[in-house]
């Protein structure tokens, strides 16, 4: 058992990778919607903090064709300035943006696959890595989706009023959609391994 946990040999790495991938795939299939629903109140609160100019009419799960998405409908309660233009509220105007539910799990998938495939010398070390990773990715995911939705929402206004312009929110949304989530998952995994190894070494020295 120790060999399959700690070995860098191709056979051991492939076996760990396959086992983790299959287990994670099954977990996402059965629990994705439940996890997404449980996070919606946090998403709503954080969206209010970063985009208080909008009033949320709906934030929840929805179907778009064959895709399960988190959909956000907002209205504009007061006038706002966008790229030098004054946008007036329209009582019947509704803006809608969405993102795939699966986007929640991309950093988690990358992080889990990496740290559970990477050799470990004890189950205690694996558990410690997992705890650190889940803590890091919990904070990542509760800001990821609200920032993405806010960025896409502002992108709608900017594309209409000032094509080619950008904002920090739209830039971050572009980063997330162009592979940024995978990078965040990788960084979280590396950090969890480094912190776990440091804590283990520190305990041995005291």
Contact map, one row per residue, 1 for C-alpha under 8 A:
11111000000000000000000000000000000000000000000000000000000000000000000000000000000000000000000000000000000000000000000000000000000000000000000000000000000000000000000000000000000000000000000000000000000000
11111100000000000000000000000000000000000000000000000000000000000000000000000000000000000000000000000000000000000000000011000000000000000000000000000000000000000000000000000000000000000000000000000000000000
11111110000100000000000000000000000000000000000000000000000000000000000000000000000000000000000000000000000000000000000000000000000000000000000000000000000000000000000000000000000000000000000000000000000000
11111110000100010000000000000000000000000000000000000000000000000000000000000000000000000000000000000000000000000000000000000000000000000000000000000000000000000000000000000000000000000000000000000000000000
11111110000100000000000000000000000000000000000000000000000000000000000000000000000000000000000000000000000000000000001111000000000000000000000000000000000000000000000000000000000000000000000000000000000000
01111111000000000000000000000000000000000000000000000000000000000000000000000000000000000000000000000000000000000000011110000000000000000000000000000000000000000000000000000000000000000000000000000000000000
00111111100110000000000000000000000000000000000000000000000000000000000000000000000000000000000000000000000000000000001000000000000000000000000000000000000000000000000000000000000000000000000000000000000000
00000111110110000000000000000000000000000000000000000000000000000000000000000000000000000000000000000000000000000000011000000000000000000000000000000000000000000000000000000000000000000000000000000000000000
00000011111110000000000000000000000000000000000000000000000000000000000000000000000000000000000000000000000000000000000000000000000000000000000000000000000000000000000000000000000000000000000000000000000000
00000001111111000000000000000000000000000000000000000000000000000000000000000000000000000000000000000000000000000000000000000000000000000000000000000000000000000000000000000000000000000000000000000000000000
00000000111111100000000000000000000000000000000000000000000000000000000000000000000000000000000000000000000000000000000000000000000000000000000000000000000000000000000000000000000000000000000000000000000000
00111011111111110000000000000000000000000000000000000000000000000000000000000000000000000000000000000000000000000000000000000000000000000000000000000000000000000000000000000000000000000000000000000000000000
00000011111111111000000000000000000000000000000000000000000000000000000000000000000000000000000000000000000000000000111000000000000000000000000000000000000000000000000000000000000000000000000000000000000000
00000000011111111100000000000000000000000000000000000000000000000000000000000000000000000000000000000000000000000000000000000000000000000000000000000000000000000000000000000000000000000000000000000000000000
00000000001111111110000000000000000000000000000000000000000000000000000000000000000000000000000000000000000000000000000000000000000000000000000000000000000000000000000000000000000000000000000000000000000000
00010000000111111111000000000000000000000000000000000000000000000000000000000000000000000000000000000000000000000001100000000000000000000000000000000000000000000000000000000000000000000000000000000000000000
00000000000011111111100000000000000000000000000000000000000000000000000000000000000000000000000000000000000000001001100000000000000000000000000000000000000000000000000000000000000000000000000000000000000000
00000000000001111111110000000000000000000000000000000000000000000000000000000000000000000000000000000000000000000000000000000000000000000000000000000000000000000000000000000000000000000000000000000000000000
00000000000000111111111000000000000000000000000000000000000000000000000000000000000000000000000000000000000000000000000000000000000000000000000000000000000000000000000000000000000000000000000000000000000000
00000000000000011111111100000000000000000000000000000000000000000000000000000000000000000000000000000000000000011001100000000000000000000000000000000000000000000000000000000000000000000000000000000000000000
00000000000000001111111110000000000000000000000000000000000000000000000000000000000000000000000000000000000000001000000000000000000000000000000000000000000000000000000000000000000000000000000000000000000000
00000000000000000111111111000000000000000000000000000000000000000000000000000000000000000000000000000000000000000000000000000000000000000000000000000000000000000000000000000000000000000000000000000000000000
00000000000000000011111111100000000000000000000000000000000000000000000000000000000000000000000000000000000000000000000000000000000000000000000000000000000000000000000000000000000000000000000000000000000000
00000000000000000001111111110000000000000000000000000000000000000000000000000000000000000000000000000000000010000000000000000000000000000000000000000000000000000000000000000000000000000000000000000000000000
00000000000000000000111111111000000000000000000000000000000000000000000000000000000000000000000000000000000000000000000000000000000000000000000000000000000000000000000000000000000000000000000000000000000000
00000000000000000000011111111100000000000000000000000000000000000000000000000000000000000000000000000000000000000000000000000000000000000000000000000000000000000000000000000000000000000000000000000000000000
00000000000000000000001111111111000000000000000000000000000000000000000000000000000000000000000000000000000000000000000000000000000000000000000000000000000000000000000000000000000000000000000000000000000000
00000000000000000000000111111111000000000000000000000000000000000000000000000000000000000000000000000000100000000000000000000000000000000000000000000000000000000000000000000000000000000000000000000000000000
00000000000000000000000011111111000000000000000000000000000000000000000000000000000000000000000000000000000000000000000000000000000000000000000000000000000000000000000000000000000000000000000000000000000000
00000000000000000000000001111111100000000000000000000000000000000000000000000000000000000000000000000000000000000000000000000000000000000000000000000000000000000000000000000000000000000000000000000000000000
00000000000000000000000000111111111000000000000000000000000000000000000000000000000000000000000000000000000000000000000000000000000000000000000000000000000000000000000000000000000000000000000000000000000000
00000000000000000000000000111111111100000000000000000000000000000000000000000000000000000000000000001100000000000000000000000000000000000000000000000000000000000000000000000000000000000000000000000000000000
00000000000000000000000000000111111110000000000000000000000010000000000000000000000000000000000000001000000000000000000000000000000000000000000000000000000000000000000000000000000000000000000000000000000000
00000000000000000000000000000011111111000000000000000000000000000000000000000000000000000000000000000000000000000000000000000000000000000000000000000000000000000000000000000000000000000000000000000000000000
00000000000000000000000000000011111111100000000000000000000000000000000000000000000000000000000000000000000000000000000000000000000000000000000000000000000000000000000000000000000000000000000000000000000000
00000000000000000000000000000001111111110000000000000000000010000000000000000000000000000000000000001001000000000000000000000000000000000000000000000000000000000000000000000000000000000000000000000000000000
00000000000000000000000000000000111111110000000000000000000110000000000000000000000000000000000000000000000000000000000000000000000000000000000000000000000000000000000000000000000000000000000000000000000000
00000000000000000000000000000000011111111000000000000000000000000000000000000000000000000000000000000000000000000000000000000000000000000000000000000000000000000000000000000000000000000000000000000000000000
00000000000000000000000000000000001111111110000000000000000000000000000000000000000000000000000000000000000000000000000000000000000000000000010000000000000000000000000000000000000000000000000000000000000000
00000000000000000000000000000000000111111111000000000000001100000000000000000000000000000000000000000000000000000000000000000000000000000000000000000000000000000000000000000000000000000000000000000000000000
00000000000000000000000000000000000001111111100000000000000000000000000000000000000000000000000000000000000000000000000000000000000000000000000000000000000000000000000000000000000000000000000000000000000000
00000000000000000000000000000000000000111111110000000000000000000000000000000000000000000000000000000000000000000000000000000000000000000000010000000000000000000000000000000000000000000000000000000000000000
00000000000000000000000000000000000000111111111000000000000000000000000000000000000000000000000000000000000000000000000000000000000000000000011011000000000000000000000000000000000000000000000000000000000000
00000000000000000000000000000000000000011111111100000000001000000000000000000000000000000000000000000000000000000000000000000000000000000000000001000000000000000000000000000000000000000000000000000000000000
00000000000000000000000000000000000000001111111110000000000000000000000000000000000000000000000000000000000000000000000000000000000000000000000000000000000000000000000000000000000000000000000000000000000000
00000000000000000000000000000000000000000111111111000000000000000000000000000000000000000000000000000000000000000000000000000000000000000000011001000000000000000000000000000000000000000000000000000000000000
00000000000000000000000000000000000000000011111111110000000000000000000000000000000000000000000000000000000000000000000000000000000000000000000001100100000000000000000000000000000000000000000000000000000000
00000000000000000000000000000000000000000001111111110100000000000000000000000000000000000000000000000000000000000000000000000000000000000000000000000000000000000000000000000000000000000000000000000000000000
00000000000000000000000000000000000000000000111111110000000000000000000000000000000000000000000000000000000000000000000000000000000000000000000000000000000000000000000000000000000000000000000000000000000000
00000000000000000000000000000000000000000000011111110000000000000000000000000000000000000000000000000000000000000000000000000000000000000000000000100100000000000000000000000000000000000000000000000000000000
00000000000000000000000000000000000000000000001111111100000000000000000000000000000000000000000000000000000000000000000000000000000000000000000000000100000000000000000000000000000000000000000000000000000000
00000000000000000000000000000000000000000000001111111110000000000000000000000000000000000000000000000000000000000000000000000000000000000000000000000000000000000000000000000000000000000000000000000000000000
00000000000000000000000000000000000000000000000000111110000000000000000000011101000000000000000000000000000000000000000000000000000000000000000000000000000000000000000000000000000000000000000000000000000000
00000000000000000000000000000000000000000000000100111111000000000000000001111000000000000000000000000000000000000000000000000000000000000000000000000000000000000000000000000000000000000000000000000000000000
00000000000000000000000000000000000000000000000000011111100000000000000001111000000000000000000000000000000000000000000000000000000000000000000000000000000000000000000000000000000000000000000000000000000000
00000000000000000000000000000000000000000000000000000111111000000000000111100000000000000000000000000000000000000000000000000000000000000000000000000000000000000000000000000000000000000000000000000000000000
00000000000000000000000000000000000000000000000000000011111000000000000111100000000000000000000000000000000000000000000000000000000000000000000000000000000000000000000000000000000000000000000000000000000000
00000000000000000000000000000000000000000000000000000001111100000000001111000000000000000000000000000000000000000000000000000000000000000000000000000000000000000000000000000000000000000000000000000000000000
00000000000000000000000000000000000000010001000000000001111110000000011110000000000000000000000000000000000000000000000000000000000000000000000000000000000000000000000000000000000000000000000000000000000000
00000000000000000000000000000000000010010000000000000000011111000000011100000000000000000000000000000000000000000000000000000000000000000000000000000000000000000000000000000000000000000000000000000000000000
00000000000000000000000000000000100110000000000000000000001111100001111000000000000000000000000000000000000000000000000000000000000000000000000000000000000000000000000000000000000000000000000000000000000000
00000000000000000000000000000000000000000000000000000000000111110001111000000000000000000000000000000000000000000000000000000000000000000000000000000000000000000000000000000000000000000000000000000000000000
00000000000000000000000000000000000000000000000000000000000011111111100000000000000000000000000000000000000000000000000000000000000000000000000000000000000000000000000000000000000000000000000000000000000000
00000000000000000000000000000000000000000000000000000000000001111111100000000000000000000000000000000000000000000000000000000000000000000000000000000000000000000000000000000000000000000000000000000000000000
00000000000000000000000000000000000000000000000000000000000000111110000000000000000000000000000000000000000000000000000000000000000000000000000000000000000000000000000000000000000000000000000000000000000000
00000000000000000000000000000000000000000000000000000000000000111111000000000000000000000000000000000000000000000000000000000000000000000000000000000000000000000000000000000000000000000000000000000000000000
00000000000000000000000000000000000000000000000000000000000000111111100000000000000000000000000000010000000000000000000000000000000000000000000000000000000000000000000000000000000000000000000000000000000000
00000000000000000000000000000000000000000000000000000000000011110111110000000000000000000000000000011000000000000000000000000000000000000000000000000000000000000000000000000000000000000000000000000000000000
00000000000000000000000000000000000000000000000000000000000011110011111000000000000000000000000001111000000000000000000000000000000000000000000000000000000000000000000000000000000000000000000000000000000000
00000000000000000000000000000000000000000000000000000000001111000001111100000000000000000000000001111000000000000000000000000000000000000000000000000000000000000000000000000000000000000000000000000000000000
00000000000000000000000000000000000000000000000000000000011111000000111110000000000000000000000111100000000000000000000000000000000000000000000000000000000000000000000000000000000000000000000000000000000000
00000000000000000000000000000000000000000000000000000001111100000000011111000000000000000000000111000000000000000000000000000000000000000000000000001000000000000000000000000000000000000000000000000000000000
00000000000000000000000000000000000000000000000000000001111000000000001111100000000000000000011110000000000000000000000000000000000000000000000000000000000000000000000000000000000000000000000000000000000000
00000000000000000000000000000000000000000000000000000111110000000000000111110000000000000000011100000000000000000000000000000000000000000000000000000000000000000000000000000000000000000000000000000000000000
00000000000000000000000000000000000000000000000000000111100000000000000011111000000000001110111000000000000000000000000000000000000000000000000000000000000000000000000000000000000000000000000000000000000000
00000000000000000000000000000000000000000000000000001110000000000000000001111110000000011110110000000000000000000000000000000000000000000000000000000000000000000000000000000000000000000000000000000000000000
00000000000000000000000000000000000000000000000000001110000000000000000000111110000000001010000000000000000000000000000000000000000000000000000000000000000000000000000000000000000000000000000000000000000000
00000000000000000000000000000000000000000000000000001000000000000000000000011111000000011000000000000000000000000000000000000000000000000000000000000000000000000000000000000000000000000000000000000000000000
00000000000000000000000000000000000000000000000000000000000000000000000000011111100001111000000000000000000000000000000000000000000000000000000000000000000000000000000000000000000000000000000000000000000000
00000000000000000000000000000000000000000000000000001000000000000000000000000111110001110000000000000000000000000000000000000000000000000000000000000000000000000000000000000000000000000000000000000000000000
00000000000000000000000000000000000000000000000000000000000000000000000000000011111111100000000000000000000000000000000000000000000000000000000000000000000000000000000000000000000000000000000000000000000000
00000000000000000000000000000000000000000000000000000000000000000000000000000001111111100000000000000000000000000000000000000000000000000000000000000000000011001000000000000000000000000000000000000000000000
00000000000000000000000000000000000000000000000000000000000000000000000000000000111110000000000000000000000000000000000000000000000000000000000000000000000001001100100000000000000000000000000000000000000000
00000000000000000000000000000000000000000000000000000000000000000000000000000000111111000000000000000000000000000000000000000000000000000000000000000000000000000000000000000000000000000000000000000000000000
00000000000000000000000000000000000000000000000000000000000000000000000000000000111111100000000000000000000000000000000000000000000000000000000000000000000000001000000000000000000000000000000000000000000000
00000000000000000000000000000000000000000000000000000000000000000000000000000011110111110000000000000000000000000000000000000000000000000000000000000000000000000000000000000000000000000000000000000000000000
00000000000000000000000000000000000000000000000000000000000000000000000000000011110011111000000000000000000000000000000000000000000000000000000000000000000000000000000000000000000000000000000000000000000000
00000000000000000000000000000000000000000000000000000000000000000000000000010111000001111100000000000000000000000000000000000000000000000000000000000000000000000000000000000000000000000000000000000000000000
00000000000000000000000000000000000000000000000000000000000000000000000000111110000000111110100000000000000000000000000000000000000000000000000000000000000000000000000000000000000000000000000000000000000000
00000000000000000000000000000000000000000000000000000000000000000000000000110000000000011111100000000000000000000000000000000000000000000000000000000000000000000000000000000000000000000000000000000000000000
00000000000000000000000000000000000000000000000000000000000000000000000000111000000000001111100000000000000000000000000000000000000000000000000000000000000000000000000000000000000000000000000000000000000000
00000000000000000000000000000000000000000000000000000000000000000000000000000000000000000111110000000000000000000000000000000000000000000000000000000000000000000000000000000000000000000000000000000000000000
00000000000000000000000000000000000000000000000000000000000000000000000000110000000000001111111000000000000000000000000000000000000000000000000000000000000000000000000000000000000000000000000000000000000000
00000000000000000000000000000000000000000000000000000000000000000000000011110000000000000001111100000000000000000000000000000000000000000000000000000000000000000000000000000000000000000000000000000000000000
00000000000000000000000000000000000000000000000000000000000000000000000011100000000000000000111110000000000000000000000000000000000000000000000000000000100000000000000000000000000000000000000000000000000000
00000000000000000000000000000000000000000000000000000000000000000000001111000000000000000000011111000000000000000000000000000000000000000000000000000000100000000000000000000000000000000000000000000000000000
00000000000000000000000000000000000000000000000000000000000000000000001110000000000000000000001111100000000000000000000000000000000000000000000000001001100000000000000000000000000000000000000000000000000000
00000000000000000000000000000000000000000000000000000000000000000000111100000000000000000000000111110000000000000000000000000000000000000000000000001000000000000000000000000000000000000000000000000000000000
00000000000000000000000000000000000000000000000000000000000000000000111000000000000000000000000011111010000000000000000000000000000000000000000010011000000000000000000000000000000000000000000000000000000000
00000000000000000000000000000000000000000000000000000000000000000011110000000000000000000000000001111111000000000000000000000000000000000000000000000000000000000000000000000000000000000000000000000000000000
00000000000000000000000000000001100100000000000000000000000000000001110000000000000000000000000000111111100000000000000000000000000000000000000000000000000000000000000000000000000000000000000000000000000000
00000000000000000000000000000001000000000000000000000000000000000000000000000000000000000000000000011111110000000000000000000000000000000000000000000000000000000000000000000000000000000000000000000000000000
00000000000000000000000000000000000000000000000000000000000000000000000000000000000000000000000000111111110000000000000000000000000000000000000000000000000000000000000000000000000000000000000000000000000000
00000000000000000000000000000000000100000000000000000000000000000000000000000000000000000000000000011111111100000000000000000000000000000000100110000000000000000000000000000000000000000000000000000000000000
00000000000000000000000000010000000000000000000000000000000000000000000000000000000000000000000000001111111110000000000000000000000000000000000000000000000000000000000000000000000000000000000000000000000000
00000000000000000000000000000000000000000000000000000000000000000000000000000000000000000000000000000111111111000000000000000000000000000000000000000000000000000000000000000000000011001000000000000000000000
00000000000000000000000000000000000000000000000000000000000000000000000000000000000000000000000000000001111111100000000000000000000000001000000000000000000000000000000000000000000011111100000000000000000000
00000000000000000000000000000000000000000000000000000000000000000000000000000000000000000000000000000001111111110000000000000000000001001000000000000000000000000000000000000000000000001000000000000000000000
00000000000000000000000100000000000000000000000000000000000000000000000000000000000000000000000000000000111111111000000000000000000000000000000000000000000000000000000000000000000000001000000000000000000000
00000000000000000000000000000000000000000000000000000000000000000000000000000000000000000000000000000000011111111100000000000000000000000000000000000000000000000000000000000000000001001100100000000000000000
00000000000000000000000000000000000000000000000000000000000000000000000000000000000000000000000000000000001111111110000000000000000010000000000000000000000000000000000000000000000000001101100000000000000000
00000000000000000001000000000000000000000000000000000000000000000000000000000000000000000000000000000000000111111111000000000000010010000000000000000000000000000000000000000000000000000000100000000000000000
00000000000000001001100000000000000000000000000000000000000000000000000000000000000000000000000000000000000011111111100000000000000000000000000000000000000000000000000000000000000000000000000000000000000000
00000000000000000000000000000000000000000000000000000000000000000000000000000000000000000000000000000000000001111111110000000000000000000000000000000000000000000000000000000000000000000100100000000000000000
00000000000000000000000000000000000000000000000000000000000000000000000000000000000000000000000000000000000000111111111000000100110000000000000000000000000000000000000000000000000000000000110010000000000000
00000000000000011001000000000000000000000000000000000000000000000000000000000000000000000000000000000000000000011111111000000100000000000000000000000000000000000000000000000000000000000000000000000000000000
00000000000010011001000000000000000000000000000000000000000000000000000000000000000000000000000000000000000000001111111000000000000000000000000000000000000000000000000000000000000000000000000000000000000000
00000101000010000000000000000000000000000000000000000000000000000000000000000000000000000000000000000000000000000111111100000000000000000000000000000000000000000000000000000000000000000000000000000000000000
00001111000010000000000000000000000000000000000000000000000000000000000000000000000000000000000000000000000000000011111110000000000000000000000000000000000000000000000000000000000000000000000000000000000000
00001100000000000000000000000000000000000000000000000000000000000000000000000000000000000000000000000000000000000000011111101100000000000000000000000000000000000000000000000000000000000000000000000000000000
01001100000000000000000000000000000000000000000000000000000000000000000000000000000000000000000000000000000000000000001111101000000000000000000000000000000000000000000000000000000000000000000000000000000000
01001000000000000000000000000000000000000000000000000000000000000000000000000000000000000000000000000000000000000000000111111100000000000000000000000000000000000000000000000000000000000000000000000000000000
00000000000000000000000000000000000000000000000000000000000000000000000000000000000000000000000000000000000000000000000111111110000000000000000000000000000000000000000000000000000000000000000000000000000000
00000000000000000000000000000000000000000000000000000000000000000000000000000000000000000000000000000000000000000000000001111111000000000000000000000000000000000000000000000000000000000000000000000000000000
00000000000000000000000000000000000000000000000000000000000000000000000000000000000000000000000000000000000000000000000111111111100000000000000000000000000000000000000000000000000000000000000000011001000000
00000000000000000000000000000000000000000000000000000000000000000000000000000000000000000000000000000000000000000011000101111111110000000000000000000000000000000000000000000000000000000000000000000000000000
00000000000000000000000000000000000000000000000000000000000000000000000000000000000000000000000000000000000000000000000000111111111000000000000000000000000000000000000000000000000000000000000000000000000000
00000000000000000000000000000000000000000000000000000000000000000000000000000000000000000000000000000000000000000000000000011111111100000000000000000000000000000000000000000000000000000000000000010000000000
00000000000000000000000000000000000000000000000000000000000000000000000000000000000000000000000000000000000000000010000000001111111110000000000000000000000000000000000000000000000000000000000110110000000000
00000000000000000000000000000000000000000000000000000000000000000000000000000000000000000000000000000000000000010010000000000111111111000000000000000000000000000000000000000000000000000000000100000000000000
00000000000000000000000000000000000000000000000000000000000000000000000000000000000000000000000000000000000000000000000000000011111111100000000000000000000000000000000000000000000000000000000000000000000000
00000000000000000000000000000000000000000000000000000000000000000000000000000000000000000000000000000000000000000000000000000001111111110000000000000000000000000000000000000000000000000000000100110000000000
00000000000000000000000000000000000000000000000000000000000000000000000000000000000000000000000000000000000000110000000000000000111111111000000000000000000000000000000000000000000000000001101100000000000000
00000000000000000000000000000000000000000000000000000000000000000000000000000000000000000000000000000000000100000000000000000000011111111100000000000000000000000000000000000000000000000000000000000000000000
00000000000000000000000000000000000000000000000000000000000000000000000000000000000000000000000000000000000000000000000000000000001111111110000000000000000000000000000000000000000000000000000000000000000000
00000000000000000000000000000000000000000000000000000000000000000000000000000000000000000000000000000000000000000000000000000000000111111111000000000000000000000000000000000000000000000001000000000000000000
00000000000000000000000000000000000000000000000000000000000000000000000000000000000000000000000000000000001100000000000000000000000011111111100000000000000000000000000000000000000000001001000000000000000000
00000000000000000000000000000000000000000000000000000000000000000000000000000000000000000000000000000000000000000000000000000000000001111111110000000000000000000000000000000000000000000000000000000000000000
00000000000000000000000000000000000000000000000000000000000000000000000000000000000000000000000000000000000000000000000000000000000000111111111000000000000000000000000000000000000000000000000000000000000000
00000000000000000000000000000000000000000000000000000000000000000000000000000000000000000000000000000000000000000000000000000000000000011111111100000000000000000000000000000000000000000000000000000000000000
00000000000000000000000000000000000000000000000000000000000000000000000000000000000000000000000000000001000000000000000000000000000000001111111110000000000000000000000000000000000000000000000000000000000000
00000000000000000000000000000000000000100110010000000000000000000000000000000000000000000000000000000000000000000000000000000000000000000111111111000000000000000000000000000000000000000000000000000000000000
00000000000000000000000000000000000000000010010000000000000000000000000000000000000000000000000000000000000000000000000000000000000000000011111111100000000000000000000000000000000000000000000000000000000000
00000000000000000000000000000000000000000000000000000000000000000000000000000000000000000000000000000001000000000000000000000000000000000001111111110000000000000000000000000000000000000000000000000000000000
00000000000000000000000000000000000000000010000000000000000000000000000000000000000000000000000000100001000000000000000000000000000000000000111111111000000000000000000000000000000000000000000000000000000000
00000000000000000000000000000000000000000011011000000000000000000000000000000000000000000000000000000000000000000000000000000000000000000000011111111100000000000000000000000000000000000000000000000000000000
00000000000000000000000000000000000000000000001001000000000000000000000000000000000000000000000000000000000000000000000000000000000000000000001111111110000000000000000010011000000000000000000000000000000000
00000000000000000000000000000000000000000000000000000000000000000000000000000000000000000000000000100000000000000000000000000000000000000000000111111111000000000000000011011001000000000000000000000000000000
00000000000000000000000000000000000000000000000000000000000000000000000100000000000000000000000011100000000000000000000000000000000000000000000011111111100000000000000000001000000000000000000000000000000000
00000000000000000000000000000000000000000000001001100000000000000000000000000000000000000000000000000000000000000000000000000000000000000000000001111111110000000000000011000000000000000000000000000000000000
00000000000000000000000000000000000000000000000000000000000000000000000000000000000000000000000000000000000000000000000000000000000000000000000000111111111000000000000011111000000000000000000000000000000000
00000000000000000000000000000000000000000000000000000000000000000000000000000000000000000000000010000000000000000000000000000000000000000000000000011111111100000000000001001000000000000000000000000000000000
00000000000000000000000000000000000000000000000000000000000000000000000000000000000000000000001110000000000000000000000000000000000000000000000000001111111110000000000000000000000000000000000000000000000000
00000000000000000000000000000000000000000000000000000000000000000000000000000000000000000000000000000000000000000000000000000000000000000000000000000111111111000000000011000000000000000000000000000000000000
00000000000000000000000000000000000000000000000000000000000000000000000000000000000000000000000000000000000000000000000000000000000000000000000000000011111111100000010001000000000000000000000000000000000000
00000000000000000000000000000000000000000000000000000000000000000000000000000000000000000000000000000000000000000000000000000000000000000000000000000001111111110000000000000000000000000000000000000000000000
00000000000000000000000000000000000000000000000000000000000000000000000000000000010000000000000000000000000000000000000000000000000000000000000000000000111111111100000000000000000000000000000000000000000000
00000000000000000000000000000000000000000000000000000000000000000000000000000000011000000000000000000000000000000000000000000000000000000000000000000000011111111111110000000000000000000000000000000000000000
00000000000000000000000000000000000000000000000000000000000000000000000000000000000000000000000000000000000000000000000000000000000000000000000000000000001111111111100000000000000000000000000000000000000000
00000000000000000000000000000000000000000000000000000000000000000000000000000000000000000000000000000000000000000000000000000000000000000000000000000000000111111110000000000000000000000000000000000000000000
00000000000000000000000000000000000000000000000000000000000000000000000000000000011010000000000000000000000000000000000000000000000000000000000000000000000011111110000000000000000000000000000000000000000000
00000000000000000000000000000000000000000000000000000000000000000000000000000000001000000000000000000000000000000000000000000000000000000000000000000000000011111111100000000000000000000000000000000000000000
00000000000000000000000000000000000000000000000000000000000000000000000000000000000000000000000000000000000000000000000000000000000000000000000000000000000001111111100000000000000000000000000000000000000000
00000000000000000000000000000000000000000000000000000000000000000000000000000000000000000000000000000000000000000000000000000000000000000000000000000000000001100111110000000000000000000000000000000000000000
00000000000000000000000000000000000000000000000000000000000000000000000000000000001000000000000000000000000000000000000000000000000000000000000000000000000001100111111000000000000000000000000000000000000000
00000000000000000000000000000000000000000000000000000000000000000000000000000000000000000000000000000000000000000000000000000000000000000000000000000000001001000001111101100000000000000000000000000000000000
00000000000000000000000000000000000000000000000000000000000000000000000000000000000000000000000000000000000000000000000000000000000000000000000000000000000000000000111111100000000000000000000000000000000000
00000000000000000000000000000000000000000000000000000000000000000000000000000000000000000000000000000000000000000000000000000000000000000000000000000000000000000000011111110000000000000000000000000000000000
00000000000000000000000000000000000000000000000000000000000000000000000000000000000000000000000000000000000000000000000000000000000000000000000000110110010000000000001111111000000000000000000000000000000000
00000000000000000000000000000000000000000000000000000000000000000000000000000000000000000000000000000000000000000000000000000000000000000000000000010111011000000000011111111100000000000000000000000000000000
00000000000000000000000000000000000000000000000000000000000000000000000000000000000000000000000000000000000000000000000000000000000000000000000000000010000000000000011111111110000000000000000000000000000000
00000000000000000000000000000000000000000000000000000000000000000000000000000000000000000000000000000000000000000000000000000000000000000000000000110010000000000000000111111111000000000000000000000000000000
00000000000000000000000000000000000000000000000000000000000000000000000000000000000000000000000000000000000000000000000000000000000000000000000000111011000000000000000011111111100000000000000000000000000000
00000000000000000000000000000000000000000000000000000000000000000000000000000000000000000000000000000000000000000000000000000000000000000000000000000000000000000000000001111111110000000000000000000000000000
00000000000000000000000000000000000000000000000000000000000000000000000000000000000000000000000000000000000000000000000000000000000000000000000000000000000000000000000000111111111100000000000000000000000000
00000000000000000000000000000000000000000000000000000000000000000000000000000000000000000000000000000000000000000000000000000000000000000000000000010000000000000000000000011111111110000000000000000000000000
00000000000000000000000000000000000000000000000000000000000000000000000000000000000000000000000000000000000000000000000000000000000000000000000000000000000000000000000000001111111110000000000000000000000000
00000000000000000000000000000000000000000000000000000000000000000000000000000000000000000000000000000000000000000000000000000000000000000000000000000000000000000000000000000111111100000000000000000000000000
00000000000000000000000000000000000000000000000000000000000000000000000000000000000000000000000000000000000000000000000000000000000000000000000000000000000000000000000000000011111111100000000000000000000000
00000000000000000000000000000000000000000000000000000000000000000000000000000000000000000000000000000000000000000000000000000000000000000000000000000000000000000000000000000011111111110000000000000000000000
00000000000000000000000000000000000000000000000000000000000000000000000000000000000000000000000000000000011000000000000000000000000000000000000000000000000000000000000000000001101111111000000000000000000000
00000000000000000000000000000000000000000000000000000000000000000000000000000000000000000000000000000000011001000000000000000000000000000000000000000000000000000000000000000000001111111100000000000000000000
00000000000000000000000000000000000000000000000000000000000000000000000000000000000000000000000000000000001000000000000000000000000000000000000000000000000000000000000000000000001111111110000000000000000000
00000000000000000000000000000000000000000000000000000000000000000000000000000000000000000000000000000000001000000000000000000000000000000000000000000000000000000000000000000000000111111111000000000000000000
00000000000000000000000000000000000000000000000000000000000000000000000000000000000000000000000000000000011111100000000000000000000000001000000000000000000000000000000000000000000011111111100000000000000000
00000000000000000000000000000000000000000000000000000000000000000000000000000000000000000000000000000000001001100100000000000000000000000000000000000000000000000000000000000000000001111111110000000000000000
00000000000000000000000000000000000000000000000000000000000000000000000000000000000000000000000000000000000000000000000000000000000000000000000000000000000000000000000000000000000000111111111000000000000000
00000000000000000000000000000000000000000000000000000000000000000000000000000000000000000000000000000000000000100000000000000000000010011000000000000000000000000000000000000000000000011111111100000000000000
00000000000000000000000000000000000000000000000000000000000000000000000000000000000000000000000000000000000001110110000000000000000010000000000000000000000000000000000000000000000000001111111110000000000000
00000000000000000000000000000000000000000000000000000000000000000000000000000000000000000000000000000000000000000010000000000000000000000000000000000000000000000000000000000000000000000111111111000000000000
00000000000000000000000000000000000000000000000000000000000000000000000000000000000000000000000000000000000000000000000000000000000010000000000000000000000000000000000000000000000000000011111111100000000000
00000000000000000000000000000000000000000000000000000000000000000000000000000000000000000000000000000000000000000000000000000000110110000000000000000000000000000000000000000000000000000001111111110000000000
00000000000000000000000000000000000000000000000000000000000000000000000000000000000000000000000000000000000000000010000000000000100000000000000000000000000000000000000000000000000000000000111111111000000000
00000000000000000000000000000000000000000000000000000000000000000000000000000000000000000000000000000000000000000000000000000000000000000000000000000000000000000000000000000000000000000000011111111100000000
00000000000000000000000000000000000000000000000000000000000000000000000000000000000000000000000000000000000000000000000000000000100100000000000000000000000000000000000000000000000000000000001111111110000000
00000000000000000000000000000000000000000000000000000000000000000000000000000000000000000000000000000000000000000000000000001001100100000000000000000000000000000000000000000000000000000000000111111111000000
00000000000000000000000000000000000000000000000000000000000000000000000000000000000000000000000000000000000000000000000000001000000000000000000000000000000000000000000000000000000000000000000011111111100000
00000000000000000000000000000000000000000000000000000000000000000000000000000000000000000000000000000000000000000000000000000000000000000000000000000000000000000000000000000000000000000000000001111111110000
00000000000000000000000000000000000000000000000000000000000000000000000000000000000000000000000000000000000000000000000000000000000000000000000000000000000000000000000000000000000000000000000000111111111000
00000000000000000000000000000000000000000000000000000000000000000000000000000000000000000000000000000000000000000000000000001000000000000000000000000000000000000000000000000000000000000000000000011111111100
00000000000000000000000000000000000000000000000000000000000000000000000000000000000000000000000000000000000000000000000000000000000000000000000000000000000000000000000000000000000000000000000000001111111110
00000000000000000000000000000000000000000000000000000000000000000000000000000000000000000000000000000000000000000000000000000000000000000000000000000000000000000000000000000000000000000000000000000111111111
00000000000000000000000000000000000000000000000000000000000000000000000000000000000000000000000000000000000000000000000000000000000000000000000000000000000000000000000000000000000000000000000000000011111111
00000000000000000000000000000000000000000000000000000000000000000000000000000000000000000000000000000000000000000000000000000000000000000000000000000000000000000000000000000000000000000000000000000001111111
00000000000000000000000000000000000000000000000000000000000000000000000000000000000000000000000000000000000000000000000000000000000000000000000000000000000000000000000000000000000000000000000000000000111111
00000000000000000000000000000000000000000000000000000000000000000000000000000000000000000000000000000000000000000000000000000000000000000000000000000000000000000000000000000000000000000000000000000000011111
